[in-house]
Structure formats: structure tokens, C-alpha cells
Amino acid sequence: MKKAALILVLLGSIIVVPVAKAQIKHIEMRVEGMT
Amino acid sequence: MKQHLGRQSGVQKVDVNLLDGKVDVTPKEDGHIDPIQLLKATYDSGVSTAELDVTARGKIMKDSSGSIAFQVEPNQSFTLEANELSKQLEPLAGTATTLTVRGQLYKKPAGKKKPELPRELKLLLLEVQKKE
């Protein structure tokens, strides 16, 4: 029983919840003088 | 120019369209990208930037001078240019609301062929894509 609980705790600790980070997602530039 | 931009910190991919002069920069998932460095790299490659638009996820805050700013990372924020959208979002300053916005960080001043680059970029909000 103790072993099962320990495994559950271990599993729970490695589940990574994807968090949408605050950051720059995309940059679009318009440039002039490009050959 | 593609190589210049690709070497910048936090840049994952650069797509250049020679026909319409459009450059798409995809940042790394966990990287810190500095738009001023991109402007400098473009300038150094002998090309001038007419416009730089950005899509970013972050929060509205008040900066040290009391101006409304958009914070994309703990150490990266852009003061907002006052417009209708920035006024609407002002009450969200300091709240946990996260926004995904599209805005303009740079536009070349009219009448100048190769203007000096700005030291600080202000974000002109164009669109709020998501509010969480």
C-alpha cells in the first residue's frame, strides 16, 4: 500500500502541465533596399 | 540579412520574402528575443526596416514612470503608445489577466532614407487576439 502511494506521488510529481508562457511569439518585419 | 538575423539570440527561424520585402522571425520557445537587436542586425546588413510588428503574450502593467506598458517577460516590457486599445486595457494594469496582442514596435519615420535607430521601442497596439 505504501509502495503504491509512493509511486502515485512520484508519477504526480513528473506530470508537467503545459503552461503558455508570456513571451514574444512572432515578429514580422517589412524591409527596404533588399536585393 | 537572413544570416545576420539568424545569429541573434533567441531566434529560431527567419523567413525572407524577396518579392514583398517581408521578413518573418520565429523566436525560440524558451528564448529571449530583443526587437532592438533585430533592428540593429537588419541595419548592419545594409537594409533598412520600414516596419516591425510583433505578436506577443503578456500582461498590462504600469512602469516606473507610471506609464502603461505591456510586459512579455519579467525583464522585458514595452511602453504602450496611447491609442483607443491602450485606453481600454488600462484597467487591466497590475491584474493577472494575460493577453495575446499584435502591435507595431517600429515604423520608419517618413522622409528619412536611413534614420537612426531608436533606443527604446514603444508598442502601438493593433489588435487583442486573446484575453485569459
Backbone of each chain as nested JSON, in Angstrom:
{
  "chains": [
    {"id": "A", "residues": [
      {"number": 1, "name": "MET", "atoms": {"N": [0.832, -1.209, 0.0], "CA": [0.0, 0.0, 0.0], "C": [0.868, 1.26, 0.0]}},
      {"number": 2, "name": "LYS", "atoms": {"N": [1.893, 1.201, 0.852], "CA": [2.807, 2.342, 0.948], "C": [3.539, 2.549, -0.375]}},
      {"number": 3, "name": "LYS", "atoms": {"N": [3.888, 1.394, -1.001], "CA": [4.632, 1.445, -2.257], "C": [3.77, 2.082, -3.352]}},
      {"number": 4, "name": "ALA", "atoms": {"N": [2.498, 1.663, -3.382], "CA": [1.584, 2.203, -4.394], "C": [1.419, 3.707, -4.219]}},
      {"number": 5, "name": "ALA", "atoms": {"N": [1.309, 4.135, -2.963], "CA": [1.151, 5.571, -2.697], "C": [2.392, 6.335, -3.139]}},
      {"number": 6, "name": "LEU", "atoms": {"N": [3.547, 5.716, -2.88], "CA": [4.812, 6.36, -3.257], "C": [4.908, 6.522, -4.777]}},
      {"number": 7, "name": "ILE", "atoms": {"N": [4.479, 5.454, -5.498], "CA": [4.507, 5.505, -6.968], "C": [3.583, 6.608, -7.471]}},
      {"number": 8, "name": "LEU", "atoms": {"N": [2.399, 6.697, -6.836], "CA": [1.445, 7.75, -7.235], "C": [2.037, 9.141, -7.039]}},
      {"number": 9, "name": "VAL", "atoms": {"N": [2.712, 9.322, -5.92], "CA": [3.33, 10.63, -5.639], "C": [4.411, 10.933, -6.676]}},
      {"number": 10, "name": "LEU", "atoms": {"N": [5.202, 9.9, -7.002], "CA": [6.266, 10.076, -7.989], "C": [5.69, 10.44, -9.353]}},
      {"number": 11, "name": "LEU", "atoms": {"N": [4.637, 9.71, -9.733], "CA": [4.003, 9.982, -11.029], "C": [3.449, 11.401, -11.072]}},
      {"number": 12, "name": "GLY", "atoms": {"N": [2.798, 11.748, -9.972], "CA": [2.214, 13.094, -9.887], "C": [3.26, 14.18, -10.007]}},
      {"number": 13, "name": "SER", "atoms": {"N": [4.438, 13.9, -9.474], "CA": [5.471, 14.932, -9.485], "C": [6.106, 15.127, -10.857]}},
      {"number": 14, "name": "ILE", "atoms": {"N": [5.985, 14.093, -11.725], "CA": [6.628, 14.241, -13.035], "C": [5.643, 14.683, -14.126]}},
      {"number": 15, "name": "ILE", "atoms": {"N": [4.36, 14.798, -13.763], "CA": [3.398, 15.292, -14.753], "C": [3.632, 16.788, -14.927]}},
      {"number": 16, "name": "VAL", "atoms": {"N": [3.914, 17.142, -16.139], "CA": [4.179, 18.552, -16.424], "C": [2.953, 19.16, -17.093]}},
      {"number": 17, "name": "VAL", "atoms": {"N": [2.409, 20.159, -16.435], "CA": [1.259, 20.833, -17.014], "C": [1.778, 21.9, -17.978]}},
      {"number": 18, "name": "PRO", "atoms": {"N": [1.391, 21.801, -19.258], "CA": [1.889, 22.806, -20.193], "C": [1.374, 24.2, -19.852]}},
      {"number": 19, "name": "VAL", "atoms": {"N": [2.285, 25.111, -19.635], "CA": [1.914, 26.479, -19.286], "C": [2.272, 27.389, -20.459]}},
      {"number": 20, "name": "ALA", "atoms": {"N": [1.28, 28.121, -20.944], "CA": [1.55, 29.054, -22.03], "C": [2.35, 30.219, -21.471]}},
      {"number": 21, "name": "LYS", "atoms": {"N": [3.581, 30.321, -21.901], "CA": [4.461, 31.352, -21.347], "C": [4.181, 32.714, -21.957]}},
      {"number": 22, "name": "ALA", "atoms": {"N": [4.433, 33.733, -21.151], "CA": [4.338, 35.091, -21.669], "C": [5.628, 35.385, -22.42]}},
      {"number": 23, "name": "GLN", "atoms": {"N": [5.519, 35.633, -23.681], "CA": [6.72, 35.961, -24.445], "C": [6.338, 36.43, -25.844]}},
      {"number": 24, "name": "ILE", "atoms": {"N": [7.357, 36.87, -26.581], "CA": [7.139, 37.257, -27.971], "C": [6.953, 35.991, -28.798]}},
      {"number": 25, "name": "LYS", "atoms": {"N": [5.845, 35.94, -29.515], "CA": [5.513, 34.73, -30.266], "C": [5.975, 34.812, -31.719]}},
      {"number": 26, "name": "HIS", "atoms": {"N": [5.931, 36.004, -32.264], "CA": [6.237, 36.142, -33.689], "C": [6.605, 37.584, -33.999]}},
      {"number": 27, "name": "ILE", "atoms": {"N": [7.542, 37.743, -34.906], "CA": [7.915, 39.093, -35.333], "C": [7.847, 39.148, -36.85]}},
      {"number": 28, "name": "GLU", "atoms": {"N": [7.237, 40.208, -37.344], "CA": [7.138, 40.387, -38.793], "C": [7.739, 41.741, -39.144]}},
      {"number": 29, "name": "MET", "atoms": {"N": [8.676, 41.739, -40.069], "CA": [9.316, 42.997, -40.457], "C": [9.073, 43.246, -41.94]}},
      {"number": 30, "name": "ARG", "atoms": {"N": [8.987, 44.519, -42.285], "CA": [8.963, 44.898, -43.698], "C": [10.229, 45.711, -43.925]}},
      {"number": 31, "name": "VAL", "atoms": {"N": [11.038, 45.238, -44.857], "CA": [12.326, 45.903, -45.059], "C": [12.406, 46.515, -46.454]}},
      {"number": 32, "name": "GLU", "atoms": {"N": [13.314, 47.48, -46.584], "CA": [13.522, 48.172, -47.863], "C": [14.989, 48.082, -48.251]}},
      {"number": 33, "name": "GLY", "atoms": {"N": [15.234, 48.031, -49.552], "CA": [16.616, 48.033, -50.043], "C": [17.229, 46.661, -50.096]}},
      {"number": 34, "name": "MET", "atoms": {"N": [16.387, 45.629, -50.07], "CA": [16.9, 44.267, -50.115], "C": [17.064, 43.844, -51.576]}},
      {"number": 35, "name": "THR", "atoms": {"N": [18.205, 43.215, -51.891], "CA": [18.401, 42.761, -53.282], "C": [18.358, 41.249, -53.347]}}
    ]},
    {"id": "B", "residues": [
      {"number": 1, "name": "MET", "atoms": {"N": [21.232, 39.192, -44.979], "CA": [20.42, 39.673, -43.872], "C": [19.846, 38.507, -43.064]}},
      {"number": 2, "name": "LYS", "atoms": {"N": [19.453, 37.449, -43.784], "CA": [18.888, 36.28, -43.112], "C": [19.888, 35.713, -42.1]}},
      {"number": 3, "name": "GLN", "atoms": {"N": [21.179, 35.689, -42.524], "CA": [22.221, 35.164, -41.62], "C": [22.412, 36.087, -40.417]}},
      {"number": 4, "name": "HIS", "atoms": {"N": [22.414, 37.408, -40.679], "CA": [22.555, 38.381, -39.598], "C": [21.467, 38.165, -38.549]}},
      {"number": 5, "name": "LEU", "atoms": {"N": [20.24, 38.035, -39.02], "CA": [19.103, 37.884, -38.096], "C": [19.126, 36.525, -37.406]}},
      {"number": 6, "name": "GLY", "atoms": {"N": [19.486, 35.502, -38.178], "CA": [19.501, 34.146, -37.631], "C": [20.512, 33.97, -36.507]}},
      {"number": 7, "name": "ARG", "atoms": {"N": [21.534, 34.844, -36.499], "CA": [22.575, 34.747, -35.458], "C": [22.147, 35.41, -34.15]}},
      {"number": 8, "name": "GLN", "atoms": {"N": [21.066, 36.161, -34.181], "CA": [20.653, 36.885, -32.973], "C": [20.112, 35.93, -31.914]}},
      {"number": 9, "name": "SER", "atoms": {"N": [20.332, 36.304, -30.672], "CA": [19.894, 35.47, -29.557], "C": [18.367, 35.311, -29.563]}},
      {"number": 10, "name": "GLY", "atoms": {"N": [17.935, 34.081, -29.346], "CA": [16.501, 33.816, -29.229], "C": [15.786, 33.597, -30.547]}},
      {"number": 11, "name": "VAL", "atoms": {"N": [16.521, 33.661, -31.655], "CA": [15.888, 33.474, -32.963], "C": [15.958, 32.01, -33.38]}},
      {"number": 12, "name": "GLN", "atoms": {"N": [14.808, 31.45, -33.704], "CA": [14.787, 30.06, -34.153], "C": [14.828, 29.976, -35.676]}},
      {"number": 13, "name": "LYS", "atoms": {"N": [14.005, 30.814, -36.323], "CA": [13.891, 30.696, -37.778], "C": [13.645, 32.063, -38.4]}},
      {"number": 14, "name": "VAL", "atoms": {"N": [14.224, 32.279, -39.572], "CA": [13.999, 33.533, -40.306], "C": [13.555, 33.184, -41.717]}},
      {"number": 15, "name": "ASP", "atoms": {"N": [12.425, 33.718, -42.117], "CA": [11.94, 33.536, -43.491], "C": [11.929, 34.886, -44.182]}},
      {"number": 16, "name": "VAL", "atoms": {"N": [12.579, 34.949, -45.33], "CA": [12.65, 36.214, -46.071], "C": [11.923, 36.071, -47.394]}},
      {"number": 17, "name": "ASN", "atoms": {"N": [11.029, 37.007, -47.651], "CA": [10.348, 37.039, -48.939], "C": [10.895, 38.221, -49.736]}},
      {"number": 18, "name": "LEU", "atoms": {"N": [11.692, 37.909, -50.736], "CA": [12.366, 38.963, -51.502], "C": [11.383, 39.819, -52.291]}},
      {"number": 19, "name": "LEU", "atoms": {"N": [10.27, 39.224, -52.699], "CA": [9.334, 39.956, -53.552], "C": [8.681, 41.133, -52.854]}},
      {"number": 20, "name": "ASP", "atoms": {"N": [8.147, 40.889, -51.66], "CA": [7.46, 41.992, -50.972], "C": [8.257, 42.555, -49.789]}},
      {"number": 21, "name": "GLY", "atoms": {"N": [9.498, 42.066, -49.6], "CA": [10.341, 42.598, -48.53], "C": [9.862, 42.227, -47.142]}},
      {"number": 22, "name": "LYS", "atoms": {"N": [9.151, 41.123, -47.053], "CA": [8.617, 40.699, -45.751], "C": [9.572, 39.702, -45.09]}},
      {"number": 23, "name": "VAL", "atoms": {"N": [9.835, 39.927, -43.816], "CA": [10.723, 39.031, -43.069], "C": [9.962, 38.511, -41.848]}},
      {"number": 24, "name": "ASP", "atoms": {"N": [9.838, 37.196, -41.766], "CA": [9.179, 36.568, -40.618], "C": [10.227, 35.985, -39.696]}},
      {"number": 25, "name": "VAL", "atoms": {"N": [10.167, 36.363, -38.434], "CA": [11.125, 35.852, -37.455], "C": [10.356, 35.021, -36.427]}},
      {"number": 26, "name": "THR", "atoms": {"N": [10.756, 33.763, -36.304], "CA": [10.137, 32.886, -35.301], "C": [11.084, 32.765, -34.116]}},
      {"number": 27, "name": "PRO", "atoms": {"N": [10.669, 33.24, -32.937], "CA": [11.543, 33.124, -31.759], "C": [11.605, 31.693, -31.24]}},
      {"number": 28, "name": "LYS", "atoms": {"N": [12.687, 31.393, -30.522], "CA": [12.792, 30.092, -29.853], "C": [11.745, 30.021, -28.758]}},
      {"number": 29, "name": "GLU", "atoms": {"N": [11.307, 28.796, -28.471], "CA": [10.238, 28.604, -27.486], "C": [10.593, 29.209, -26.122]}},
      {"number": 30, "name": "ASP", "atoms": {"N": [11.834, 28.997, -25.68], "CA": [12.23, 29.494, -24.36], "C": [13.236, 30.633, -24.438]}},
      {"number": 31, "name": "GLY", "atoms": {"N": [13.402, 31.158, -25.615], "CA": [14.454, 32.163, -25.784], "C": [13.979, 33.579, -25.536]}},
      {"number": 32, "name": "HIS", "atoms": {"N": [14.941, 34.448, -25.27], "CA": [14.665, 35.866, -25.089], "C": [15.078, 36.559, -26.384]}},
      {"number": 33, "name": "ILE", "atoms": {"N": [14.137, 37.234, -26.994], "CA": [14.432, 37.9, -28.255], "C": [14.285, 39.404, -28.052]}},
      {"number": 34, "name": "ASP", "atoms": {"N": [15.248, 40.152, -28.579], "CA": [15.223, 41.595, -28.396], "C": [14.985, 42.285, -29.742]}},
      {"number": 35, "name": "PRO", "atoms": {"N": [13.81, 42.881, -29.938], "CA": [13.497, 43.508, -31.23], "C": [14.504, 44.592, -31.63]}},
      {"number": 36, "name": "ILE", "atoms": {"N": [15.084, 45.306, -30.649], "CA": [16.076, 46.334, -30.994], "C": [17.306, 45.687, -31.64]}},
      {"number": 37, "name": "GLN", "atoms": {"N": [17.704, 44.532, -31.121], "CA": [18.844, 43.817, -31.715], "C": [18.526, 43.379, -33.144]}},
      {"number": 38, "name": "LEU", "atoms": {"N": [17.264, 43.01, -33.395], "CA": [16.872, 42.632, -34.762], "C": [16.962, 43.835, -35.694]}},
      {"number": 39, "name": "LEU", "atoms": {"N": [16.518, 44.993, -35.19], "CA": [16.604, 46.22, -35.994], "C": [18.064, 46.543, -36.3]}},
      {"number": 40, "name": "LYS", "atoms": {"N": [18.93, 46.399, -35.292], "CA": [20.363, 46.682, -35.471], "C": [20.976, 45.719, -36.484]}},
      {"number": 41, "name": "ALA", "atoms": {"N": [20.631, 44.429, -36.348], "CA": [21.184, 43.418, -37.256], "C": [20.734, 43.704, -38.692]}},
      {"number": 42, "name": "THR", "atoms": {"N": [19.497, 44.127, -38.854], "CA": [18.986, 44.455, -40.19], "C": [19.73, 45.669, -40.737]}},
      {"number": 43, "name": "TYR", "atoms": {"N": [19.887, 46.672, -39.876], "CA": [20.605, 47.91, -40.247], "C": [22.038, 47.578, -40.658]}},
      {"number": 44, "name": "ASP", "atoms": {"N": [22.697, 46.712, -39.86], "CA": [24.091, 46.346, -40.139], "C": [24.241, 45.579, -41.45]}},
      {"number": 45, "name": "SER", "atoms": {"N": [23.164, 44.916, -41.869], "CA": [23.261, 44.154, -43.123], "C": [22.996, 45.055, -44.33]}},
      {"number": 46, "name": "GLY", "atoms": {"N": [22.83, 46.354, -44.087], "CA": [22.684, 47.307, -45.184], "C": [21.26, 47.483, -45.674]}},
      {"number": 47, "name": "VAL", "atoms": {"N": [20.319, 46.972, -44.927], "CA": [18.907, 47.059, -45.308], "C": [18.205, 47.908, -44.256]}},
      {"number": 48, "name": "SER", "atoms": {"N": [17.222, 48.692, -44.659], "CA": [16.513, 49.466, -43.635], "C": [15.137, 48.864, -43.372]}},
      {"number": 49, "name": "THR", "atoms": {"N": [14.738, 48.939, -42.116], "CA": [13.452, 48.378, -41.711], "C": [12.372, 49.448, -41.837]}},
      {"number": 50, "name": "ALA", "atoms": {"N": [11.324, 49.121, -42.55], "CA": [10.221, 50.066, -42.692], "C": [9.238, 49.902, -41.53]}},
      {"number": 51, "name": "GLU", "atoms": {"N": [9.0, 48.677, -41.146], "CA": [8.052, 48.395, -40.048], "C": [8.464, 47.137, -39.317]}},
      {"number": 52, "name": "LEU", "atoms": {"N": [8.156, 47.09, -38.034], "CA": [8.369, 45.861, -37.264], "C": [7.13, 45.626, -36.41]}},
      {"number": 53, "name": "ASP", "atoms": {"N": [6.431, 44.558, -36.721], "CA": [5.228, 44.19, -35.968], "C": [5.521, 42.962, -35.115]}},
      {"number": 54, "name": "VAL", "atoms": {"N": [4.831, 42.878, -34.012], "CA": [5.1, 41.773, -33.101], "C": [3.784, 41.171, -32.593]}},
      {"number": 55, "name": "THR", "atoms": {"N": [3.795, 39.858, -32.396], "CA": [2.691, 39.191, -31.712], "C": [3.27, 38.655, -30.413]}},
      {"number": 56, "name": "ALA", "atoms": {"N": [2.657, 39.031, -29.303], "CA": [3.242, 38.65, -28.014], "C": [2.165, 38.346, -26.987]}},
      {"number": 57, "name": "ARG", "atoms": {"N": [2.575, 37.566, -25.993], "CA": [1.681, 37.203, -24.9], "C": [2.265, 37.813, -23.63]}},
      {"number": 58, "name": "GLY", "atoms": {"N": [1.441, 38.5, -22.868], "CA": [1.952, 39.118, -21.65], "C": [0.86, 39.814, -20.862]}},
      {"number": 59, "name": "LYS", "atoms": {"N": [1.29, 40.702, -19.992], "CA": [0.353, 41.377, -19.091], "C": [0.515, 42.892, -19.166]}},
      {"number": 60, "name": "ILE", "atoms": {"N": [-0.563, 43.573, -18.835], "CA": [-0.525, 45.035, -18.776], "C": [-0.01, 45.433, -17.395]}},
      {"number": 61, "name": "MET", "atoms": {"N": [0.887, 46.393, -17.371], "CA": [1.433, 46.869, -16.09], "C": [1.71, 48.362, -16.18]}},
      {"number": 62, "name": "LYS", "atoms": {"N": [1.979, 48.937, -15.036], "CA": [2.428, 50.334, -15.031], "C": [3.923, 50.332, -14.78]}},
      {"number": 63, "name": "ASP", "atoms": {"N": [4.678, 51.054, -15.629], "CA": [6.121, 51.054, -15.428], "C": [6.516, 52.08, -14.361]}},
      {"number": 64, "name": "SER", "atoms": {"N": [7.818, 52.203, -14.136], "CA": [8.308, 53.054, -13.044], "C": [7.885, 54.523, -13.199]}},
      {"number": 65, "name": "SER", "atoms": {"N": [7.649, 54.93, -14.444], "CA": [7.245, 56.328, -14.666], "C": [5.723, 56.5, -14.629]}},
      {"number": 66, "name": "GLY", "atoms": {"N": [5.016, 55.392, -14.372], "CA": [3.55, 55.463, -14.286], "C": [2.857, 55.266, -15.623]}},
      {"number": 67, "name": "SER", "atoms": {"N": [3.638, 55.022, -16.674], "CA": [3.042, 54.782, -17.991], "C": [2.562, 53.337, -18.097]}},
      {"number": 68, "name": "ILE", "atoms": {"N": [1.574, 53.134, -18.975], "CA": [1.063, 51.782, -19.198], "C": [2.029, 51.038, -20.118]}},
      {"number": 69, "name": "ALA", "atoms": {"N": [2.361, 49.811, -19.721], "CA": [3.305, 49.019, -20.511], "C": [2.784, 47.596, -20.662]}},
      {"number": 70, "name": "PHE", "atoms": {"N": [3.345, 46.906, -21.658], "CA": [2.999, 45.509, -21.892], "C": [4.227, 44.676, -21.537]}},
      {"number": 71, "name": "GLN", "atoms": {"N": [4.069, 43.823, -20.53], "CA": [5.205, 43.036, -20.051], "C": [5.158, 41.639, -20.663]}},
      {"number": 72, "name": "VAL", "atoms": {"N": [6.204, 41.301, -21.42], "CA": [6.242, 39.983, -22.046], "C": [7.118, 38.997, -21.272]}},
      {"number": 73, "name": "GLU", "atoms": {"N": [8.038, 39.539, -20.507], "CA": [8.894, 38.709, -19.652], "C": [9.202, 39.546, -18.424]}},
      {"number": 74, "name": "PRO", "atoms": {"N": [9.647, 38.914, -17.322], "CA": [9.94, 39.714, -16.124], "C": [10.902, 40.868, -16.404]}},
      {"number": 75, "name": "ASN", "atoms": {"N": [11.82, 40.654, -17.355], "CA": [12.809, 41.707, -17.635], "C": [12.607, 42.343, -19.016]}},
      {"number": 76, "name": "GLN", "atoms": {"N": [11.424, 42.187, -19.574], "CA": [11.183, 42.784, -20.89], "C": [9.752, 43.322, -20.975]}},
      {"number": 77, "name": "SER", "atoms": {"N": [9.665, 44.627, -21.147], "CA": [8.336, 45.237, -21.307], "C": [8.436, 46.393, -22.294]}},
      {"number": 78, "name": "PHE", "atoms": {"N": [7.313, 46.741, -22.895], "CA": [7.267, 47.828, -23.864], "C": [6.201, 48.828, -23.429]}},
      {"number": 79, "name": "THR", "atoms": {"N": [6.599, 50.082, -23.344], "CA": [5.625, 51.126, -23.029], "C": [4.623, 51.213, -24.177]}},
      {"number": 80, "name": "LEU", "atoms": {"N": [3.336, 51.361, -23.836], "CA": [2.302, 51.402, -24.878], "C": [2.132, 52.816, -25.412]}},
      {"number": 81, "name": "GLU", "atoms": {"N": [2.053, 52.924, -26.731], "CA": [1.679, 54.19, -27.366], "C": [0.189, 54.368, -27.075]}},
      {"number": 82, "name": "ALA", "atoms": {"N": [-0.176, 55.561, -26.68], "CA": [-1.59, 55.783, -26.344], "C": [-2.464, 55.694, -27.591]}},
      {"number": 83, "name": "ASN", "atoms": {"N": [-3.452, 54.827, -27.544], "CA": [-4.494, 54.774, -28.575], "C": [-5.762, 54.215, -27.917]}},
      {"number": 84, "name": "GLU", "atoms": {"N": [-6.776, 53.99, -28.714], "CA": [-8.058, 53.542, -28.17], "C": [-7.913, 52.221, -27.415]}},
      {"number": 85, "name": "LEU", "atoms": {"N": [-7.13, 51.298, -28.002], "CA": [-6.952, 49.986, -27.374], "C": [-6.207, 50.086, -26.044]}},
      {"number": 86, "name": "SER", "atoms": {"N": [-5.169, 50.915, -26.009], "CA": [-4.389, 51.026, -24.763], "C": [-5.26, 51.618, -23.648]}},
      {"number": 87, "name": "LYS", "atoms": {"N": [-6.16, 52.545, -24.037], "CA": [-7.063, 53.127, -23.031], "C": [-8.015, 52.075, -22.48]}},
      {"number": 88, "name": "GLN", "atoms": {"N": [-8.508, 51.211, -23.395], "CA": [-9.438, 50.156, -22.97], "C": [-8.764, 49.161, -22.025]}},
      {"number": 89, "name": "LEU", "atoms": {"N": [-7.463, 48.951, -22.252], "CA": [-6.758, 47.927, -21.466], "C": [-6.152, 48.469, -20.172]}},
      {"number": 90, "name": "GLU", "atoms": {"N": [-6.166, 49.776, -20.001], "CA": [-5.548, 50.392, -18.832], "C": [-6.038, 49.812, -17.499]}},
      {"number": 91, "name": "PRO", "atoms": {"N": [-7.366, 49.535, -17.37], "CA": [-7.829, 48.967, -16.085], "C": [-7.225, 47.603, -15.756]}},
      {"number": 92, "name": "LEU", "atoms": {"N": [-6.631, 46.951, -16.757], "CA": [-6.047, 45.623, -16.506], "C": [-4.64, 45.698, -15.918]}},
      {"number": 93, "name": "ALA", "atoms": {"N": [-4.11, 46.91, -15.79], "CA": [-2.75, 47.07, -15.26], "C": [-2.65, 46.491, -13.856]}},
      {"number": 94, "name": "GLY", "atoms": {"N": [-1.672, 45.621, -13.685], "CA": [-1.44, 45.037, -12.365], "C": [-2.322, 43.846, -12.049]}},
      {"number": 95, "name": "THR", "atoms": {"N": [-3.214, 43.456, -12.972], "CA": [-4.057, 42.284, -12.739], "C": [-3.385, 41.048, -13.341]}},
      {"number": 96, "name": "ALA", "atoms": {"N": [-3.988, 39.879, -13.091], "CA": [-3.398, 38.631, -13.588], "C": [-3.839, 38.315, -15.012]}},
      {"number": 97, "name": "THR", "atoms": {"N": [-4.619, 39.198, -15.616], "CA": [-5.124, 38.936, -16.969], "C": [-3.973, 38.878, -17.979]}},
      {"number": 98, "name": "THR", "atoms": {"N": [-3.94, 37.783, -18.722], "CA": [-2.896, 37.621, -19.737], "C": [-3.505, 37.861, -21.113]}},
      {"number": 99, "name": "LEU", "atoms": {"N": [-2.8, 38.625, -21.903], "CA": [-3.304, 38.987, -23.228], "C": [-2.345, 38.505, -24.312]}},
      {"number": 100, "name": "THR", "atoms": {"N": [-2.915, 38.147, -25.446], "CA": [-2.094, 37.94, -26.64], "C": [-2.448, 39.078, -27.58]}},
      {"number": 101, "name": "VAL", "atoms": {"N": [-1.459, 39.878, -27.918], "CA": [-1.729, 41.076, -28.718], "C": [-0.825, 41.115, -29.954]}},
      {"number": 102, "name": "ARG", "atoms": {"N": [-1.278, 41.877, -30.936], "CA": [-0.439, 42.177, -32.093], "C": [-0.252, 43.687, -32.097]}},
      {"number": 103, "name": "GLY", "atoms": {"N": [0.958, 44.109, -32.315], "CA": [1.201, 45.546, -32.303], "C": [2.415, 45.933, -33.112]}},
      {"number": 104, "name": "GLN", "atoms": {"N": [2.566, 47.222, -33.277], "CA": [3.691, 47.734, -34.057], "C": [4.743, 48.336, -33.115]}},
      {"number": 105, "name": "LEU", "atoms": {"N": [5.974, 47.843, -33.233], "CA": [7.054, 48.335, -32.366], "C": [7.91, 49.386, -33.06]}},
      {"number": 106, "name": "TYR", "atoms": {"N": [7.912, 49.366, -34.371], "CA": [8.76, 50.334, -35.092], "C": [8.152, 50.658, -36.448]}},
      {"number": 107, "name": "LYS", "atoms": {"N": [8.2, 51.918, -36.786], "CA": [7.829, 52.355, -38.13], "C": [8.82, 53.434, -38.536]}},
      {"number": 108, "name": "LYS", "atoms": {"N": [9.409, 53.256, -39.704], "CA": [10.424, 54.196, -40.164], "C": [9.825, 55.59, -40.326]}},
      {"number": 109, "name": "PRO", "atoms": {"N": [10.495, 56.604, -39.77], "CA": [9.979, 57.964, -39.924], "C": [9.911, 58.361, -41.399]}},
      {"number": 110, "name": "ALA", "atoms": {"N": [8.858, 59.049, -41.768], "CA": [8.677, 59.44, -43.165], "C": [9.777, 60.411, -43.592]}},
      {"number": 111, "name": "GLY", "atoms": {"N": [10.234, 60.251, -44.826], "CA": [11.177, 61.199, -45.408], "C": [12.63, 60.947, -45.09]}},
      {"number": 112, "name": "LYS", "atoms": {"N": [12.911, 59.913, -44.307], "CA": [14.314, 59.615, -43.982], "C": [14.723, 58.304, -44.654]}},
      {"number": 113, "name": "LYS", "atoms": {"N": [15.861, 58.358, -45.368], "CA": [16.293, 57.144, -46.082], "C": [16.858, 56.103, -45.119]}},
      {"number": 114, "name": "LYS", "atoms": {"N": [17.779, 56.527, -44.279], "CA": [18.357, 55.592, -43.301], "C": [18.383, 56.275, -41.936]}},
      {"number": 115, "name": "PRO", "atoms": {"N": [17.248, 56.311, -41.265], "CA": [17.18, 57.018, -39.987], "C": [17.944, 56.287, -38.888]}},
      {"number": 116, "name": "GLU", "atoms": {"N": [18.295, 57.061, -37.842], "CA": [18.95, 56.43, -36.689], "C": [17.949, 55.535, -35.969]}},
      {"number": 117, "name": "LEU", "atoms": {"N": [18.452, 54.457, -35.411], "CA": [17.551, 53.535, -34.731], "C": [17.174, 54.081, -33.352]}},
      {"number": 118, "name": "PRO", "atoms": {"N": [15.938, 53.842, -32.932], "CA": [15.527, 54.324, -31.614], "C": [16.194, 53.518, -30.499]}},
      {"number": 119, "name": "ARG", "atoms": {"N": [16.352, 54.156, -29.339], "CA": [16.948, 53.439, -28.191], "C": [15.902, 52.605, -27.466]}},
      {"number": 120, "name": "GLU", "atoms": {"N": [14.671, 53.091, -27.571], "CA": [13.581, 52.383, -26.892], "C": [12.421, 52.229, -27.871]}},
      {"number": 121, "name": "LEU", "atoms": {"N": [11.783, 51.064, -27.814], "CA": [10.658, 50.835, -28.718], "C": [9.354, 50.926, -27.939]}},
      {"number": 122, "name": "LYS", "atoms": {"N": [8.389, 51.647, -28.512], "CA": [7.06, 51.707, -27.894], "C": [6.118, 50.847, -28.708]}},
      {"number": 123, "name": "LEU", "atoms": {"N": [5.189, 50.216, -28.02], "CA": [4.275, 49.294, -28.686], "C": [2.942, 49.982, -28.982]}},
      {"number": 124, "name": "LEU", "atoms": {"N": [2.623, 50.043, -30.273], "CA": [1.324, 50.569, -30.683], "C": [0.398, 49.375, -30.879]}},
      {"number": 125, "name": "LEU", "atoms": {"N": [-0.558, 49.232, -29.982], "CA": [-1.437, 48.068, -30.053], "C": [-2.342, 48.153, -31.278]}},
      {"number": 126, "name": "LEU", "atoms": {"N": [-2.401, 47.041, -32.037], "CA": [-3.256, 46.989, -33.213], "C": [-4.447, 46.053, -33.002]}},
      {"number": 127, "name": "GLU", "atoms": {"N": [-4.228, 45.028, -32.188], "CA": [-5.266, 44.005, -32.052], "C": [-5.057, 43.187, -30.776]}},
      {"number": 128, "name": "VAL", "atoms": {"N": [-6.141, 42.907, -30.075], "CA": [-6.062, 41.968, -28.951], "C": [-6.616, 40.647, -29.458]}},
      {"number": 129, "name": "GLN", "atoms": {"N": [-5.751, 39.629, -29.523], "CA": [-6.177, 38.352, -30.096], "C": [-6.796, 37.423, -29.063]}},
      {"number": 130, "name": "LYS", "atoms": {"N": [-6.345, 37.543, -27.827], "CA": [-6.826, 36.626, -26.78], "C": [-6.729, 37.294, -25.424]}},
      {"number": 131, "name": "LYS", "atoms": {"N": [-7.714, 37.057, -24.594], "CA": [-7.696, 37.57, -23.225], "C": [-7.969, 36.408, -22.288]}},
      {"number": 132, "name": "GLU", "atoms": {"N": [-7.052, 36.14, -21.34], "CA": [-7.241, 34.975, -20.451], "C": [-7.248, 35.407, -18.997]}}
    ]}
  ]
}
